[in-house]
Amino acid sequence: MSTRPGARNWLSQAARGEAWAPGEKVSFLSMITPLGIMYFMDQLSNVLTAISHPTRRAIISQLSSGPANFLEIAKPIATALNAVTKHLKLLERAGLIEKRKQGREVFISLRAEPLREVAGWVHEYERFWNIQLDQFELHFKDKKEEKENRL
């Protein structure tokens, strides 16, 4: 369910053109309408795009150890600081990171929930591949039996 009060009205929010916050939680049942599925797939696309680049995966890996400030994130990355900023913006749009200001510093932390959504989506296709592999195995067992029967 949603973490935001009144988010059950997401359909009317979308109709008014109001955007959801990145990474906002919604129940799966609320995604069965065409608009909900489009949002889920769009969010899924954002997450898959975000994790498609090795630099962003390295940032995710680094943040899995705990929050860090911008310079701590940028230090191990051999690229310009503005490129790191762009990577962080992509991760933020996908809902994979959140920023928290503490005094003068801004700390960036990992939000792994969108990765769980990707894992769930991939899991749906795991059943397909298991069926395909089972059929593949049966095919070769049948071929082996045919060959043994001929001998």
N, C-alpha and C positions, 0 to 999 in steps of 0.2 A: 504494500500500500504506500501511499505517498507520505513523505515527511513534511509536506507543506500543507497548512490548513487550506481547505477549499480546493485542493488539487483534483478532487474527484470530478470537478467541472472542466476537466482539461479539454473536452471536445468543444465546449462553448468558448473556452480561452483560445483554442486554435482557430475557431471560426472568426473570432475578433482579431486574429493576427497576433495574439500575445504569445511570446515564446516561453518555453519551459526553461528552467534553470538547467545548466549542464549537469548531467548525472542524477537528475531528480528521479526518485524511485517511483515506479508505477506498478500496479499489479498486472500480471499477465492477462487476466480477464479484460482489463481495460484496453488491451492492445488488439482485441479481436475485431474491432471495427476497422474499415479500410484506412481511416486516418491514423488510428493507433498503430497499425502495422507499418504504415509509411513512416511514422515517427521512429518506431523501433528500428526499421531498416536504415533510416537516415542516421540515427545515432550509432547503429552498428557500423555503418560505413565510416563514420567519423573515427570510431575506435580502431577499426581495421587500418584506416589510413594512418592514424597516429602510430600504431605499432609496426607499420611496414618499414620504417626507417631504422637502421642500426643505431643511430645517435639517440633517437627517442627511446629505443629499447634500453640503451645504456643508461639514460636518465631514469627510466622506470626502475631499472635494477638498482641504481644508486639510491633512489628514494625509498626503496623497499627496506633499507636499513634505518630509515627515519628521516624526519624533515631536514632540509638544508636551505641555505640562502643561495641567491643567484650565483655569487662568485664561487661557492663550493661546488655548485652544479657545473659551472662553466670550466673550472680548473682542469679536469681530466680530458676535456673535449678540445681537440686540436682544430678549432674553427673560430671565426670572428664572433665577438659577443652578440652582435645583432643577429647572427644565424642561430645562436643559442636561444635568443629571445623568440625568434620565429618558431623554433621547435617547441618551446614552452607554451606558446599561444595555441599551437595545434593540440598539444596534450591537454590544455585547459578546455579548449572547445569540445574535445572528446569526453570531458569530465574525468580525466585520469589524474589530474592534479588539482590541488586547491591552494590558494595563497592565504596566509594569515599574517597580519601585521602585528609585530611585537616591538613597541618602542619605535625606533627608526628603521629597524630591519624588517624585511618581509621574508617569512619562511614559507617554503614550498613543500607540500607533503603529497604523498601518493594516495589516490582514491582507487582502490582495486575493484570496486563493484562493477564498473563497466567491463572489466576483464572476465568477470563471472558470466556476464551476459554473452560475451563472445564464446566462452567455453560451453554455455548452454546451446548456443546456435550450432556450434561444431558437433556437439553431442548428438543433435538430431540426425546428422549425416553419418554418425558412427554406426547407427542401426542399418543404414543402407549398405555401408561397406561390409559389415558383418554378414549380411545376407548374400552379398555378391561373392565374398570370399568363401562362404559355405557352399555356394553353388559351384564355384571354381574347384573346390576340394572334391565335391561329388563327381564332377566331370572327370577329374583325373583318376579317382577311384574306379569309376565305370570303365575308363580306358584300360586301366591296369587289369581289371577283372576280365575284360574282353580278350586282352592279350594272353592272360593265363589260361582262359578257356580254349583258345586256339592251339595252345601248346599241348 
